[in-house]
Amino acid sequence: MKAAVLVLDMIVDFTTGRLGTAAARTIRPAVRRIIAEARRRRVPVIYCQDSHDPADPELRVWGRHGMAGTAGAKTDPQLKPHPNEPVVPKHTFDGFTGTNLEDLLRQRQVDTVILTGVCTDICVQ
């Protein structure tokens, strides 16, 4: 088994920003522990996070959030990626559509993903 940890949408807008929730803030310590353990075991950590432009259709449902280039689209400061950890910007719920996520997983020969973060049920449709 070759695993990778996907950290999903742990961005400022979902923790302390526009759509921030107590639930998202509450899970930060657990997500931080998962990331630390993955790093300790040399398991790849990949961040997938909303990075919308004004034309993204998802905004019609949820309103403006995770806008590319804004503070709200940045990784929550408590969970910052290391320089060698990829951040995959996504424009839809699906972390695979229009991104390089599949390529990153294949390059690392990943056959098992460990999902953590917010909205894990939809963020990698």
N, C-alpha and C positions, 0 to 999 in steps of 0.2 A: 504494500500500500504506500502510495506517495500522496501526502496530504498537503493542502494549503488552507490558510485561514482567510476568509473574505470578510472584511469589515465593511458593513453595509450602511451607508448614509448616516454615519456618525458625524454630521456636519453641524455647525453652529445653529443654523436655522431650525434644526430638529432637536437640539438640546436646550439651548438658551435663547434662541432667536424667534423669528416670526411664528413658526409652528412648533416651538419647543414645548415639551411636555415633562411633567415630573417623572413619568415612566422612563423616558429617554435619559434623563439625568441620573435616575436611580441605577440604571444598568452600567453606567460608565465604569465603576470599579471592577465589575465582573468582566467587562470587555477588556479593560486594561490588563487584568490577570491572564486572560486568554492570549492576548497579544504577547505578553511577557513570556509565557510558557512556550508559545510557538517560537519566539526568537531564541529562547534557551535551547530548544530542541532543533533549531535550524530548519523549522518549517516555514515556508514562504508565507508572508503576510501581504495581502493585496487589498487596497482600499478601493471601494466602488462608491461613488457619490454623485448625487445630483449636481449638475452643472448646466443650467438651462440658459438658452437664449430666449429673447422675447417671443419668438415664433413657435416655441415648443408646445405641442398640443396638450401636454399634461397640465400646463398652467391654467387652462380653461376649467379644469376640475379643482385644482388645489390653490389657485392663485399664485402670485409671484413668490417664489422661494428658491433657494439654491441657485441664484442667478450667477452665471459665470463671471468671475472676476470680482465678486463682492465678498465682504467678510462673512456673510451668511453661508456661502458655499465652501468655506474653508473647513478643514477637519477640526473637530472640537479640540481645543488646546490641550486637554487632558489625554488625548489619544493620538498625538502627532506621529505621522509615519517617519521612520528612519529614512535617510537619503536613498538607500538602495531598495526601498519598498515602493512598488508602483502605486500610483493613484489613477484610477480609471474614471474619467469623467463620463457621466451618462446623461442622456437627454430624455429618456423614457423610464418607465418602471423597470424595464428589462436591461440588466447590466451587460447583456450579450449583444443587443441590437446596436449596430453602428459604433461598437467599441472594439478595443483590442483584447478584451478579457479572455476570450477563447484562445487566442494566440499565446497570451502570457501563461495560461494553464498548460497548454500543449508544450511550450518551450521548457517548462519545468517538469514535464511528464507527470502532471497531477492527475490522479484518478479518483480522488476523494476530496471533497471540499467541506470545510467546517464553517458554517455561517454564524456570524454574530453581528449585532447592530440592531438598527430599527427597521421595521417593516420587512423582515426577512422573508415573509410569505409572498411578497410581490416584487421585491427589488432585484431579483434575478430570474424573473419569469422565464 
